[in-house]
Amino acid sequence: MPAAHPRGDDRPSTTPRHHALHRPALAGATLSSQSSDSPSTPPSLTEVEAHGVERIPDADRTATPLDLFRLAFGGANTFSTCVLGAFPILFGLSFWQGLAATLLGVLAGALILCPMAVFGPVNGTNNAVSSSAHLGVHGRVVGSFLSLLTAIAFFSISVWSSGDALVGGAHRLFGLERSNLSYVIAYALFAGLVLAVCVYGFRFMLFVNKVAVASATMLFLLGAIAFAGDFDPSYAGAFTDTADAATRSLFWPSFIGAALIVLSNPVSFGAFLGDWSRYIPASTPRRRVIGAAFLSQIATLLPFVFGLTTASIIAAKAPKYVDPAAPDYVGGLLAISPTWYFLPVCLLALIGGMSTGTTSLYGTGLDFSSVFPRLSRVQATVLVGVLSIAFIFIGRFGLDLVQSISTFATMIITCTTPWMVVMMLGFFTRRGWYDPEALQVFNRRQRGGRYWFAHGWNWRGMTAWWVSALLGVLVTNIPGQFVGPLGDLVNGIDISLPLSLVAAAVLYLGLLRIFPEPRAAYGPQGARLARTVEVAVPPITGPGEGVEEGASATLRA
């Protein structure tokens, strides 16, 4: 594995890849003289994770693609995904039309998402840090900001839906009053448990998701038995042959809108996959890592179809709960559930709230420990957790945000997808080659390096991202929720995702051709689909510059 000098040439390095200065230790622990690349014993579940966003030493990378599958699937095999799965019915689609929209959304989302899994094993850090290579040392904060918004949105969906299900189930089983106090206790319970798991870190989160995957799957399959007698696949929805012309004209906008809401679930993991895959050894075949990410989202058809199926039953038996003006999927599910399934619903809510919440909150806390260097991973996690919990309570009791959260999630995905396109095309043009030391310049509060570009910003990637995201927002059309200024451009059909995808790809590749990047940003094999220019790389200066001189290790595709 060739090494590169931090000043831009390709001279071999004799300095160890990892220095003890950048290997955090637990409070009270003694630094070991053992090499960072020698075999180590995996930490226990109750040991608070020490690693932040610095490159994970090879000896500590003991995760597998199966672990990645468990985390990504476990984070979506939950009650909140069922809520998203109900939207095709809320938009007036029939069961079969809703199933087609769900399949389209899940498959397209899985294909967009899965390449994002490779950055973790290659660079040993999260995806926001890896984005330094394409957006610049300072431009990487875009990924941090997007992950924060995504975490808040999906953490909120998780806590709200799970808390409502728990309170509703307890009301039907034990007569518990459905008061604000009951909801406050339920929300606080979920949020507190999730925050505790995230503080302990990756190993504890992996354990929780191992349990969640198996137990939630069993409860969903049990639900198939509970609702089998009431399910009618011929549910027709609103777009029937007898519907008026105005209603029928809304079919395609509703179909595409439903597919995009479903798609928002897999794409929401784009900023987080590196948080988990960074523990997978770099030598792991990339097809296995990509395959694990892809299959994890295909498996979410289980909760999506559960939500779709039960929503069609609710629409037929208790239509007041699927009124687009004030939908209440959780209330409707409890209304149609047989009494014996109330307890499984409560268990599903508890397990799902833990699983989705941890996968959303963990990565954001991890990343913000680098954005705010005075905070440790634990402190940053607590800070982000407290802010998210405050948003949950304000949104539930102070503002009317619960019903518009799907719009919020869709808008976040519209902005996140172009960022993912820039990342994936950047990986392709760089031939999977990165300089791990240059990626860490921002985290160490240094300056310079291969990815410094223009004062820490790579305006090529930044421009491709923000222009494409803005175009996507302008043409967004979510029936009954949000219509952008150009949302009716194609007869009301939402073209935000394909437009932002194509725009990001064309803009980024075009800018790389017209305005070449420095040759030093690419590996020994040079660029692919891009031109380069010979430019001197500014030396890395700042804290620790003397320690890391000549220690820049690189990875080849």
N, C-alpha and C positions, 0 to 999 in steps of 0.2 A: 504494500500500500504506500504509494509515494507521498512524500511530504513536501510542503511548500513553505517558503520563507514569507513572513508576514509583510515584507516590503514589496512583494510582487513577483520575485523570481521563483524558480522551481528547484532551488538548491535543497539537498537533503538536510534534515534536521537531526541532531543527536540529543536534543533535549527531550525528556519524557513528555508524553502526550498530556498527562494530567498532573497538575501540581497540587500539593497538599493545601496550598492557600485557597484553592477554589473547591475544596471538598468540605462541605459543612459537616459539623459534628453535633450530636445531641447535647443538650445541656448536661454538664457533669461528665460527659464521656471523655475518654482518653484517646488522643490521636494515635492510630496504629502506624507502626513503621512499615507495615506490609505494603507491597506495591498495590496501586489501585487497580491493576489489571489481573491480580492473582485471584484464585477462586475464593469466594466468600460465602458464608451461610446466609440464606435469605432471612430478612428480619421477621420477627413475630408480628402477629396481627395487632397486638397492643402497643407496639413500638411506634411512636410518632415518626412519620416519614421525614427524613432529614433533607432530601434533595429538593432544590428549587428548580430553576430553569437552566442551570449549568448542564453541560453535557454529562449524561449518565455514564459512569465508568463501565467498561466492558464487563467487569466481574459482577456488577449489580444488575445486569440485564438478563433476567431469568424468566421473563414472561414469554408466552407463546402466541401464535395467531389465534388459537382457541380462546385464550384469555381475552384477546381483543374482541373476538366474537361475543363472548359472554358479557363484556362491559357494554358494547354498542347495542346488542340485542336487549340486554337487561334494562338499559336505560330507556328503551322504547316499548318494552313488553309490559305496558302499564295502563292504568286507568286513563291517564291524560291522552294517550294515543287513541283510546276508544272514543274520547270526546272529539278528536279530530276526525276519526272515522265516521262520525255521525253527520258531518257537514254535507256530504252529497245528498242525504235525505232532507236536511234543512234547506238546501238549495232547490228542492223540488224534484230531484231525479228519482227515477224508479229504482228498484233494487238492482236490476241488471245494469242499468246505466251507471248507477253509483259504483257497482263492482268494477265496471270498465274504467271509470275515472280513478278509482283506487289503485287498480293494477298499473295504470299509466303513471300515476304519481309516484308509487313506490319504485317501480322499475327505473323510471327516468332519474329519480332522486338517488337511487343506489348506484347507478352508472356515473352520475356526477360526483358523488361522494367518494367512492372507493379509491381513486388514485391519491387522495389526500392522506391515506394511511402510510405511504412510503416515507414521508419526511421524518417521522419519529425514529425508525430504525437507522436511517442514513445519518442523521445528525445528532441523535441522542437527546433531543430537546423538543419543545412543543412547536406547533406550527406557526404561532405568532413570531417566535424567535427566528425560525427558518425563513420567514418572509423578509427578513433583513436583506437577504441576497437579491430580492427582486423589487422591493419598495424602498430600500435604503435603511441605514442604521436607525434613523429616526422614524422612517415611514412604517416600521414594524408596529407602531402603536395603533395603526388602523386595525390590524388583526386583534389586538387587545381590546379595543373599543367594541368591535363587532361581537367578540366572544362575551363581553360583559352584557350587552343588550340581549343577546341570545340566551344567556344563562338566566337573566331576570325574567324574560318572557316565558321560557319553558319551565323554570322553577315555579313561577306563579301559577301556570296552568296545572302543574302537578299538585301543588299544595291546595289550590282552590277545589279542583275536582275530587281529590282524595279526601279532603276535609269534609266536603259536602256529602260524599258517599258515606263516610263514617258516621256523621251526625244523623243523616237520614236513616241509615240502617239501625242505629241505636234507638232512634225514635220509634221505628216499627217494631223492633224486638223488645225494648224495655220501657217504652213510653217516655224516653228522654225528651225534654222540651227543646224545640228547635229555636233557641234564642241566640242572640248575638254572643252571649257568654259561651254557649256551647261551641259555636263556630270559632271563637277566639281560642278556646282550649285546644280544639282539634288542629287548627292551623299552627298554633305554637308547638304542639306535640310533634307534628311532622317536621316543621322547620328546625326545631332543636335537635331532633334525632339526625336529620340530614347533616346539619352543621357539625355535629360530633363525629360522624363518620368521615367527613371531608377533612377535619382537623387531623385525625389519625393517619389519613393518606391512602396511597394507592393499594397497599396490601389489604387493608380493612375494607376498602371499597370493592375490591375484587371478590373478597369473601361474601359480602352482602349481595353482590350481583350473581354469584354462583347460586346462592339460595333463592334469589328472586326469580332467576330464569326458570328453574324447575317448578317452584311453587306457583308462580303466576301462570305458567303454561297449564298446569293441572287445573287451576281454578277456572281458566278460560274454557278448557275442554269440559269441565263440569257444567259451565254455563250453557254449552251446546245441548246438554241433556235438559237443563232447566227450561230452555226456551224452544225446544224442538217442536212441541205441540202447537205453539202459537205462530211459528214462522211460516210466512207465505211468500215464496219467491216471486209471485205475480204482482206484488205491490206496484202500482202503476205510477205513482208520483203525480206531479202537476202537469207534465208535458204529454198529455194524452191526445188522441185524435179529436176529442170533443172540446179541447181547450181552444180559447179564442186565439186569433192571430197574434195579438200582442204578447200573450203568454208563450206561445210556441217560439216567437222570435228570441226569447231569452234562453232557449235551450243551450246553445253553444257557449254563450258567456257563463252560464251556470255550470256546465260540464267542465270547461277549462278552469274556472274559478275553484271548483271542488278539487280538481286534480292538483292545482297549485298548492292548496292548503294541505293536502296529503303529502305532496312533495316537500313542503317546508319541514316536515319531521326528519327525513334522512339528511337533507342538506344542512339542517341545524347542527349536525355533528361535525361539519367541515372544519371548524376552528378548534375542535376538541380532540380529534383522533390522535394527534401527535402527543397529547398528554398521556395517553395509555400506550401507544405503540412505541414510545421512546424507550420502554423497558424491554422491547424485543431485540435480540442480538442483531447487529448489522449484517451478519452472514446469512440470516434467514432469507430464503428465496422470496423475492418481491411478489411473485404471483400468489404465494400463500398469504401474504399480508393483505394484498388487494382483495383476494378471494374471501378472506375472513370478513373484511369490511362490507363487501358486496352481499354476502350471504346473511350477515347480521340484519341487513335492512329487508331483504326478501322475507326473512322469518317474521318481520313485524306485520306481515299480512294477517297473522293470527289475531292480534288486538284490533287491527283496522277492520277486518271482516266482522269481528265480534261487535264493534261499535256500529258498523253499517247495518248488520242484521238486526240488532236490538233496536236501533233507531227506526227501522222500517216497521217493527212490531209496535213501537211506541206511536208512530204516525197512524197506524191502523186502529189501535185500541185506546190510546190516550193522546189524541192529536194536540191538545192544549200545550203539551210539553215540547212540541216541535214547532211552535209558532215562531216564524223568523223574527218577529218583533221582540220576543222575550223567550228564547229557547232555554230549556232546562233539561238537558239530557240525563243528568244524574237523578233528578226527581222522577223523570219518566221511567228510567230503568228500575228504580225502587217500586214504582207504581205497578209495573207489569211483572215483577219478580215473584215467584212463589215464596212462601214464608221460609222454607228450608234453605233458600239461597241467600237470605239476608246476611247470615254470618259469613259465607264465602265472599260476598260483596265487600264487607267490612275488611276482611283479611286482604282482599285484592287491593283495596284502597290503601291500606297500611304498607303493604309490600311495594306497590307501585309508587307511592309517594316517596319512599326511601330510595328506590332504584333510580327514578328519573331525577330526583333532586340531587343526588350525589354526583351523577354524571354531568349535570349542568353546572353545579357550583364548584366542584373540585378544580377543574381546569382554569376557571376564571380567577380563583384565589391564587392558584399557582402562578399564573401569568402576571398578576398585579404585584406580586412580590418582586418582580423585576422592574415594573413601571415605577414603583415607589421603593427604591432600594433600602430605605431605612426600615422597611417592614420585612419580617421573615415570612416564609410560606404560611405558617400557622397564623400569624398576625394579619396578613393580607386576606386569608380565607375567612377569618372572623369578621374583618371589616366588610368584605363583599357580602358575606352572609347577613350581617346586620342590615346593610342597605337593602338587600333583596327582601328581607322579612318586613322592613318598614314599607317597601313598595306593596307587598302583599296585603298588609292591613289597611293601608291608605286606599289602595285600589278596591278592596272589598267593602270597606265600611265608609270611606270618605268620598270616593268618586265612583263613577259608573264605568270602570275599566274592564270588568270581567267579561262583558259581552263583546267588547271590541278587541280582546286579546288576540283573536285569530287574525285580525287585520294587522296588528302590531307584529305578530310572528311572520306574516307573509311579507311585510315591508322589510323586515330585517333580512329575510332570505333574498329578497330582490337586491339588496345591497351586498350581501355576503357572496353570492354566486359569482359576480365578476372578479372579486378578490380571489376566489378559488381558481378561476380560469387563469388569472395572471400567475398564480403559484404553479399550477400544473404545466402551463406552457413554459414557464421559467425553468422548471425541472427538466423539461424535454430539451430546451435550447442549451442548458448547461450540461447535458448528458448525465444528470444525477450527481454532478461534482460540486462539493461545497467545502468551504474552509471553516471548520467549527470554531476556531479562535476568533475569526473576523465576525462570525455570527454573534459572539458574546460581547462585542464592543459596547453596545448600549447598556447591557446588564451590569457591566463593570464600570460604567460611567467614564469610558475612554473615548478617544476620537481617532479617526483615520481607519486604515485597513482597506481591504479589497472592496467592501460594500459601503464605503463612505460616499461615493458618487459626488453630488453637489451639496456640500454642507450636511451630509447625512440623509439626503432625500434622493431617491431615484425617480425623477419626474416622469420617466417613461411608464413605469408600472403604476405610479400614482395617477397619472392622467388617464390611462386605460381604465383604471378602477372607477374613479369618480365620475367620469363622463358616462360610462356604461351604467353605473348605478343610478345616476340621475335620469338617463333615458328610460330605464326600467320603471322608476317611480312615476314618471310622467305618463306612461301608457298603461299603468296598472288599472285593472277594472275588476273589482270584487263586488258582485251584485249585492246591493243593499247595504254595503259597508264602506267601501272607498272606491272612488273613481278619479283617476288622475286627470290633469288638464287635457291630455291627449288620449284618455281612456276609451273614447268612442271612435278612435281612428279606424278600426277594422270592425265596424258594426257591433261594437260593444264587446268583442272578444279580447280577452287579456293576452297580450303578446309580450308582456314584460320579461318573462324568463328567456324565451328564445332570442328576443332582441338584445337583451343585455349580454347573453352568452356570446352571440355572434359579434356584437360591437366590441366586447372586451378582447376577443381573440384577434379580430382584424386590427384594432387600434394598437394592441400591444406588439404584435408581430410587425406591423407597419412601422411603428416607432423604433423598434430594434433595428430595422433595416435602414431607415432614414437617418437616425441618430445613434450610431454604434456605441455600445458600451465598452469600457476598458477591457483589453485582452486579459488582464489579470483576474477579472471576475469569473473567467472560464478555466476549466481544467487543462491538463496537458494535451488532450485531444482536440481542444478548440471548440468553437461554437457550432451549433446546428440551427439552420434556418435564420441565422442572425449574422450581422457583420460586427467586427470588432475594430478597435483602434488602440494603438500603443500609447498608453498614458501612464505616467509615473504614479504609483500608488502611495498615498500619504502614509507615513509610518504610524503605527498605533501608539498613541501617547496617552498618558493619564495614569490612574491608579494601577500599580502592578506592572507597568511597562517593562521594568527591568527584569521582573520575574519570568515573564512569558517570552522574552526575546528569543526568537528562533524556535519557539515551541509550537508553531501552528501546524496542526495535523490536518490532512485532507483526505477526502473519501472519493473514490472513483466509482462511476456507475457500474 
